[in-house]
Amino acid sequence: MTQKKILITGSNGLLGQKLVSLLLQQPDISLIATARGANRLPDTEGYEYREMDITDPEQVAAVMDAVRPDAVIHTAAMTNVDQCESEKELCWAMNVLAVEYLVKACEAHGSFLCHVSTDFIFDGKNGPYPEEAAPSPLSFYGWSKYAAEEVVKRSGIRWGIARTVLVYGIAADMSRSNIILWVKKSLEDGKTIKVVTDQFRSPTLAEDLAQGCWLITDKEAQGIFNISGKDFLTPYEMAIATADYFGLDKSLITEADSSTFTQPAQRPPRTGFILDKAVNVLGYKPHSFEEGIGILARQVAERG
């Protein structure tokens, strides 16, 4: 059987790392990991690494010409919502122009593209959302991701879009925090924390998102798929669940609403996704939030 060549962008990022780990376990895959700068993954065996800055069209074309992948999983993006608001040109270059370069390269080689998108393309008035809901972004980040989806949809390539929500997980170098780690550390340090009760999300374990992207790519399933966690929770409920799991003092968690926090970019109040399509078409099986906490706890313990 011939090996299927799969190229991942953003392999140094959280999702990219999880995808590399997952795809290394699949038979008959020739894996090419790409990111800007040096490879930061702890495991360097079993795949090829190439430097690729997605904002450099010549570099994108050169790598794609050299590799000629059957499929591309595009995880690289600028995801800091407030930074996107203040650095709009960089945001557009990373989230939209980069997708144009990749689409062009996929067109040249007949590659399937799995593109990762976000719940922030919605205004959050009436989540959880099905795939066919009409986008209406509130932030520049949301607009850039919506524009990128349109680039993919209007292209002549075969594509699948994985939309996701509030991804959490542990990177190899523990460089990124998330709500679980933040709550755990704050409560262990005896700090009082304020957590919002008026935002709703379906938090997504990074391993689940990797699984969803892989299912789309493996099946070359075309169209849009909601790939998120299955629980519909407020950050306050996530914090309480974290305290419960680790047996920490819940009285340190105080309720707040979004108006307490001043952030440059507006957040959609109520997103979250309906997962029926991904479950039925792809066989997607996400973990519950409580199971996700357990998975993170084990990973932290292993690194400890």
Secondary structure, 3 states (H helix, E strand, C coil): CCCEEEEEECCCCHHHHHHHHHHHCCCCEEEEEEECCCCCCCCCCCCEEEECCCCCHHHHHHHHHHHCCCEEEECCCCCCHHHHHHCHHHHHHHHHHHHHHHHHHHHHHCCEEEEEEEHHHCCCCCCCECCCCCCCCCCHHHHHHHHHHHHHHCCCCCEEEEEECCEECCCCCCCCCCHHHHHHHHHHCCCCEEEECCCEECCEEHHHHHHHHHHHHHHCCCEEEECCCCCCECHHHHHHHHHHHHCCCHHHEEEECHHHCCCCCCCCCECCECCHHHHHHHCCCCCCHHHHHHHHHHHHHHHC
